[in-house]
C-alpha cells in the first residue's frame, strides 16, 4: 500500500483525492485540515446566500467517506505535526491549503479600524472560527475596493433585506443595518472588470437596493456587460444605493483611528474622496507558509504542481487565487497524473504512523465520523429560515464531534 497525505480539505484537496483513488488502486490517502470541519473555501469562502454553489460539498463529502480515505480534522501542520514528519510518514505529500491571507493595498491608512479584507469579511459572515466575534459597528457608507465577483458578493450581502437570506447558512450579520450607500470601486474600466455578467445581473433583483454607475459616460462599448450596467440606470430608486466607479486607483484611507473616507486618483491624478465607515478590500489572497516551506509572491513555487522531492502543491497554493471551483477539478487531475507517475513503491507507515504521532502528543483530532456528528449538530440547531447554524467555536466543534 502506498500512502499520500493531502494538507487541506477544500475543493482542490478533495478533487485531488478523488483523482488519485482512480489512478493509484493501491494507495491510501489521508486528508488533513487545521479545522475540525472539511471543505475549506466551499464552507467558508462562498457567500452564504449562494447555497447552489455550496451544494458541491455533498460531492466532496462522498469523496471523504470512501474506504481508502482518512480525514484528520483539527490537525495543523506546524502546530500538531511538522511537514518533515509527514514527508517521513508518507510516500507523497500535497499542499492544498489555498490562500488564506488577504493581500494588502500598501497605501496609507490601511490599518485603520473599519478597514477589512474580503477574506476576513466573508469568513465572518460564513462563521469561520478565525473571524468569529461581534459585528463591527453598523455602517452607513461602505466602500468596496475591487471589480471582481467577490466585490459584488460583499455589496450584495450588505444590501440585502433580512428576508432575502432565507435558506442560507448566514450567521452573525448586520441585521437591519442602516447601510445607505455602497461604492464598488475598481481601477479597470467596465469591460476589463473581472465580475461575471450573472453576478452583476443578480444585483438588479435585490428588494431594497438599486445599482447604478456613478459616471454613465464610461459606458462607451456595446457589450452584454455594458448593457447590463446601462439597464441599471432605469431601475427605480431604493433605500440602498450601490454605485459602480471605474478607472479609480486607491491612494489613501482617511481618518484618525477609524476610517472616515477613501481617496482615489483617476488616470490624470485627480482625486476623488468617498466617505466610508466600512471599507472592504477585494484585491486577492496569498498562501501561508507550511512550516519551513514558504510561498513566493502568494503561492508555492512549483513545476506543474511539483515543488521538490515527493512534495506537491495544488489549487490556489499552486497557481494563486484564480478560477472557479470546477477549475480545481481539471487542475487536480493533471497534478494527480504527475504525482502517480512518480509515486514510490511504498513501505511507509502513512495514517497509522500519523495516528500514533498525534495520540502520543495527546492531539485531539477529528475523524470523518466526528465531522458527520458536527454536521448533524449544526443542521439540528438551525434557526428558522436557515439551513444550519454554523458552530464558530473550536471547543464546541470538538464537543459535537465526540470521540474519534
C-alpha positions in Angstrom: 0.0 0.0 0.0 1.2 3.5 -0.9 0.4 6.4 1.3 -0.4 10.0 0.3 -1.1 13.0 2.6 -3.1 16.0 1.4 -2.9 19.1 3.6 -6.2 20.9 3.1 -9.7 19.6 2.5 -11.1 22.3 0.2 -12.1 21.8 -3.4 -8.5 21.2 -4.7 -7.7 18.7 -2.0 -10.9 16.8 -2.4 -10.7 16.7 -6.2 -7.1 15.5 -6.0 -8.0 12.7 -3.6 -10.8 11.6 -6.0 -8.4 11.6 -9.0 -5.7 9.7 -7.1 -8.0 7.0 -6.0 -8.8 6.3 -9.6 -5.2 6.4 -10.8 -3.5 4.5 -8.0 -5.6 1.5 -6.9 -3.1 0.5 -4.2 -3.0 3.9 -2.4 -4.5 5.2 0.8 -5.0 8.9 1.2 -5.2 10.9 4.4 -6.7 14.4 4.2 -5.6 16.8 7.0 -7.3 20.1 7.9 -6.4 22.5 10.7 -10.1 23.0 11.4 -12.3 20.2 12.8 -14.6 20.5 9.7 -13.7 20.0 6.0 -14.4 21.7 2.7 -12.4 24.9 3.1 -13.4 27.5 0.5 -16.8 25.9 -0.1 -17.8 26.2 3.5 -16.1 29.5 4.4 -15.4 31.3 1.2 -18.5 31.0 -0.9 -21.1 33.7 0.0 -23.7 32.2 2.4 -26.6 33.1 0.2 -25.2 31.1 -2.7 -26.3 27.7 -1.5 -26.4 26.3 -5.0 -22.6 26.8 -5.2 -22.1 25.4 -1.8 -24.0 22.2 -2.8 -20.8 20.8 -4.2 -19.9 20.0 -0.6 -22.1 16.9 -1.0 -19.8 15.6 -3.7 -16.7 16.3 -1.5 -18.4 14.6 1.4 -18.9 11.4 -0.6 -15.2 11.5 -1.5 -14.1 11.8 2.1 -16.5 8.9 3.0 -14.6 6.4 0.8 -12.8 3.4 2.3 -9.3 4.4 1.2 -9.5 8.0 2.5 -9.0 9.1 6.1 -9.9 12.5 7.5 -7.7 14.2 10.2 -9.5 17.3 11.2 -8.2 19.8 13.8 -4.6 18.8 12.8 -2.5 21.9 11.9 0.8 21.4 10.2 3.3 23.4 12.1 1.4 23.1 15.4 0.5 19.4 15.8 2.8 17.8 13.2 5.7 19.1 11.1 5.8 19.0 7.4 9.0 16.9 7.8 7.1 14.4 9.8 4.5 14.0 7.1 7.3 13.6 4.5 8.8 10.8 6.6 5.4 9.1 7.1 4.0 9.3 3.6 5.2 8.4 0.1 4.0 11.8 -1.2 2.6 15.0 0.5 0.5 17.6 -1.2 -0.1 21.2 0.0 -3.7 22.1 -0.8 -4.1 24.9 1.8 -5.4 27.5 -0.6 -4.7 31.2 0.0 -5.9 32.2 3.5 -4.4 35.7 3.8 -5.8 38.9 2.3 -3.5 40.8 0.0 -2.7 44.4 1.1 -3.0 47.5 -1.0 0.1 49.1 0.6 -1.4 52.6 1.0 -1.6 54.9 4.0 -4.4 54.3 6.5 -4.8 50.6 5.6 -4.6 49.6 9.3 -7.4 52.0 10.4 -10.3 50.4 12.2 -13.1 49.7 9.8 -10.8 48.5 7.0 -11.0 44.8 6.4 -10.0 42.4 3.7 -12.7 40.4 1.8 -11.3 37.1 3.2 -11.9 38.3 6.7 -15.3 39.8 5.8 -16.6 36.7 4.0 -15.1 34.5 6.7 -17.0 36.4 9.3 -20.4 36.1 7.6 -19.7 32.5 7.0 -18.9 31.7 10.6 -15.2 30.9 10.2 -13.6 30.3 13.7 -10.7 32.6 12.8 -13.1 35.5 12.3 -15.8 34.8 14.8 -16.7 37.7 17.1 -19.1 40.6 17.5 -20.2 42.5 14.4 -18.3 45.7 13.7 -20.2 49.0 14.1 -23.1 49.2 11.8 -22.0 51.1 8.6 -23.9 53.7 6.7 -21.5 54.3 3.8 -19.4 51.4 2.6 -16.5 51.4 0.0 -15.7 48.1 -1.6 -12.4 48.1 -3.5 -12.2 45.7 -6.4 -14.1 44.8 -9.5 -14.5 41.1 -9.3 -17.2 38.7 -8.1 -16.1 38.9 -4.5 -16.7 42.7 -4.5 -20.2 42.1 -5.8 -20.7 39.4 -3.1 -19.8 41.8 -0.4 -22.1 44.5 -1.8 -25.0 42.1 -2.3 -24.7 40.8 1.3 -24.6 44.3 2.7 -27.6 45.4 0.6 -30.0 42.5 1.1 -33.0 42.7 3.4 -33.1 40.1 6.2 -35.8 38.0 4.5 -33.6 37.6 1.4 -31.3 35.3 3.4 -33.9 32.6 3.9 -32.4 29.2 3.1 -28.9 30.4 3.7 -26.4 29.5 6.4 -25.7 33.1 7.3 -24.8 33.6 10.9 -24.0 36.8 12.7 -24.6 39.8 10.5 -25.8 43.4 10.3 -29.4 42.6 10.8 -31.5 45.6 9.6 -28.2 47.5 9.2 -28.7 51.2 8.2 -26.5 50.9 5.1 -27.4 53.6 2.7 -24.6 53.8 0.1 -22.2 51.1 -1.2 -19.5 52.2 -3.6 -17.8 49.5 -5.7 -14.6 50.9 -7.0 -12.0 49.5 -9.4 -9.1 50.7 -11.4 -10.2 48.9 -14.5 -12.9 50.1 -17.0 -16.3 48.3 -17.1 -15.2 45.9 -20.0 -12.0 44.9 -18.2 -13.6 44.3 -14.8 -13.5 40.7 -13.6 -17.0 40.1 -12.4 -19.3 37.9 -14.4 -22.5 39.0 -16.1 -24.5 36.6 -13.9 -23.2 38.1 -10.7 -23.8 41.6 -12.0 -27.4 40.9 -13.0 -28.2 39.5 -9.6 -27.9 43.0 -8.1 -30.9 44.1 -10.1 -33.1 41.6 -8.2 -32.4 42.9 -4.7 -35.5 44.1 -2.9 -34.2 47.3 -1.2 -31.2 48.2 -3.3 -30.6 49.9 -6.7 -27.3 49.5 -8.5 -26.1 52.3 -10.9 -23.0 53.6 -12.5 -21.7 56.8 -10.9 -20.5 58.2 -14.3 -22.6 56.7 -17.1 -20.2 58.3 -19.6 -17.7 55.5 -19.1 -20.2 53.0 -20.8 -19.0 53.5 -24.3 -18.9 50.0 -25.7 -21.7 47.8 -26.9 -21.3 44.6 -25.0 -23.6 42.5 -22.8 -21.7 43.8 -19.8 -22.2 47.5 -20.5 -25.8 46.8 -21.5 -26.5 45.4 -18.0 -24.8 48.4 -16.5 -26.9 50.8 -18.7 -30.1 49.0 -17.7 -29.3 49.7 -14.0 -29.8 53.4 -14.7 -33.5 52.7 -15.4 -34.2 51.0 -12.1 -36.4 52.7 -9.5 -34.8 54.4 -6.5 -34.4 52.2 -3.4 -33.2 52.9 0.2 -29.8 51.4 -0.6 -27.7 52.8 -3.4 -25.0 50.6 -5.0 -22.7 52.8 -7.1 -20.1 51.5 -9.5 -16.9 53.6 -10.0 -14.5 52.7 -12.8 -10.9 53.8 -13.5 -10.0 54.9 -10.0 -6.9 53.8 -8.0 -6.9 53.8 -4.2 -4.5 56.3 -2.8 -5.1 56.5 0.9 -7.6 55.6 3.7 -8.5 58.8 5.6 -9.3 59.1 9.3 -7.7 59.4 12.7 -8.3 56.0 14.3 -11.4 54.9 12.4 -11.7 55.1 8.7 -13.8 58.0 7.5 -13.2 58.1 3.8 -11.1 56.7 0.9 -9.1 58.9 -1.5 -8.8 57.6 -5.1 -7.0 59.0 -8.1 -8.1 58.9 -11.7 -5.6 58.3 -14.6 -4.9 62.0 -14.7 -4.1 62.1 -11.0 -7.2 63.9 -10.0 -8.6 62.9 -6.5 -12.0 61.5 -5.7 -12.9 61.2 -2.0 -15.7 58.8 -1.0 -17.0 58.7 2.6 -16.9 55.4 4.4 -17.2 54.0 7.8 -16.5 50.5 6.5 -14.0 49.6 3.7 -13.7 46.1 2.3 -10.7 45.4 0.1 -11.3 42.7 -2.5 -7.8 42.6 -4.1 -6.8 38.9 -3.9 -5.3 36.5 -1.4 -1.9 34.9 -0.6 -0.9 31.5 0.6 0.5 31.0 4.1 3.8 29.2 4.8 3.6 25.5 5.5 6.3 25.0 8.2 9.6 25.9 6.5 8.1 25.8 3.1 7.3 29.4 2.3 5.3 30.8 -0.6 6.7 33.3 -3.1 4.5 36.1 -4.4 1.5 34.4 -2.8 2.0 30.8 -4.0 4.4 27.9 -3.6 7.0 27.8 -6.4 6.3 24.7 -8.4 6.7 23.0 -11.8 3.3 21.7 -12.8 2.4 21.1 -9.1 5.8 19.5 -8.2 7.7 21.5 -5.5 10.6 19.2 -4.7 11.2 15.5 -4.0 7.8 14.0 -3.2 6.2 17.3 -2.2 3.5 18.8 -4.4 1.0 21.7 -4.4 -2.5 22.0 -5.9 -5.2 24.6 -6.1 -4.6 28.2 -5.1 -1.4 27.1 -3.2 -0.1 26.1 -6.7 -1.5 28.7 -9.1 -2.7 31.6 -6.9 -6.3 32.7 -6.2 -7.8 32.4 -9.7 -10.5 30.3 -11.4 -13.7 28.8 -10.2 -14.4 25.7 -8.1 -14.6 23.5 -11.3 -11.2 24.8 -12.3 -9.7 22.9 -9.3 -11.1 19.6 -10.7 -9.3 20.0 -14.0 -6.1 21.1 -12.4 -6.2 18.3 -9.7 -6.4 15.7 -12.4 -3.2 16.9 -14.1 -1.4 17.1 -10.8 -2.7 13.6 -9.8 -1.3 12.2 -13.1 2.1 13.7 -12.5 2.2 12.5 -8.8 1.0 9.0 -9.7 3.7 8.6 -12.4 6.4 9.4 -9.8 4.9 7.7 -6.7 7.4 5.4 -5.0 6.6 1.7 -4.3 5.5 2.3 -0.7 6.6 0.9 2.6 6.0 4.0 4.7 3.5 3.8 7.7 1.1 6.5 6.4 -2.0 7.1 8.5 -1.1 4.5 11.2 2.1 6.4 11.9 0.3 9.8 11.9 -2.3 8.5 14.4 0.5 7.2 16.6 2.3 10.5 16.5 -0.9 12.5 17.2 -2.1 10.2 20.0 1.4 10.2 21.5 1.2 14.0 21.8 -2.4 14.0 23.1 -3.6 15.9 20.0 -7.4 15.9 19.9 -8.2 15.2 16.2 -11.5 14.6 14.4 -12.1 11.8 12.0 -14.8 11.6 9.3 -17.4 10.2 11.7 -16.7 13.1 14.1 -17.2 15.6 11.2 -20.6 14.0 10.4 -21.6 14.4 14.1 -20.7 18.1 13.8 -22.8 18.4 10.7 -25.8 16.8 12.3 -25.4 19.1 15.3 -25.4 22.2 13.0 -28.4 21.2 10.9 -30.4 20.2 14.0 -29.8 23.6 15.7 -30.6 25.7 12.6 -32.6 28.8 13.3 -35.9 29.4 11.3 -35.0 30.4 7.7 -31.5 28.9 7.9 -30.2 25.6 6.6 -27.8 25.2 9.5 -26.3 27.0 12.5 -22.6 27.0 11.9 -20.5 26.3 15.0 -17.9 29.1 15.3 -16.1 27.9 18.4 -13.5 25.1 18.1 -14.3 23.8 21.6 -18.0 23.4 20.6 -17.0 21.7 17.4 -14.8 19.2 19.3 -17.6 18.6 21.8 -20.1 17.9 19.0 -17.6 15.6 17.3 -17.3 13.3 20.3 -14.6 10.6 20.4 -12.6 9.6 17.3 
